[in-house]
Structures are given as C-alpha cells and as structure tokens.
Amino acid sequence: MRRRRNDYKADLLADLRDRDYAKGYLSAAAKESSETLLLALRDVVEAQKGMGRIASEAKVNRENLYRMLSEEGNPRLNSLYAVLEALGFSIDIGVRATAHTSRSSP
C-alpha cells in the first residue's frame, strides 16, 4: 500500500510544477479550510522550488517554514505573503455570495 501513496505523491508533485495546475490546487484548498490551504501550499513549495530555496527567497527560517506549512501551522500574514511571492503567486480577495451580501440604501 505504501507504494501507491508514493506514486500518488510523486504524480501530484509533478502536476504541481505546472503553475496553472498549482493555482487551481491552491484555490480549491483555500475554499476548503485554512489547514488544507497550508498543506496544499507545502505541496506546491516542494514541487516548485523546494523548502530550502523558498525559505531563503522568502527570508524565513527553513524549520519555521516546515512548521508554518503544517496542519497545525499558524503563519503570520507577512510570512505567508513572502512564501507566495517567492512562488510567484498572490492572494485575490473576492466577495462570497450569501444572503447578507447586499445592503439596502437608506
């Protein structure tokens, strides 16, 4: 069974080398939960440049990068932005459709 997990992980990392695929992966993860986003970002970091290189480019300690991109991670916003910038990504803010999104004018 372990072989299949390694095959899946290798295939995922290969797919995540494509920037458009990585963008979709991160977007889907962000919609799921903050924990899922951090784990997905870790996969993208590993696939694109590796933890050491991203840590260096983002000017964060490598061990802290591993910690912040874990399921229990709680990165500072400036650290998250630095990692995304090192990968060439940014965060876009959108409005979520809910029953309370429109305001009546007085």
Secondary structure, DSSP 8 states (H G I E B T S, - for coil): -HHHHHHHHHHHHHHTTSHHHHHHHHHHHHHH-HHHHHHHHHHHHHHHT-HHHHHHHHT--HHHHHHHTSTT----HHHHHHHHHHHT----------TTS-----
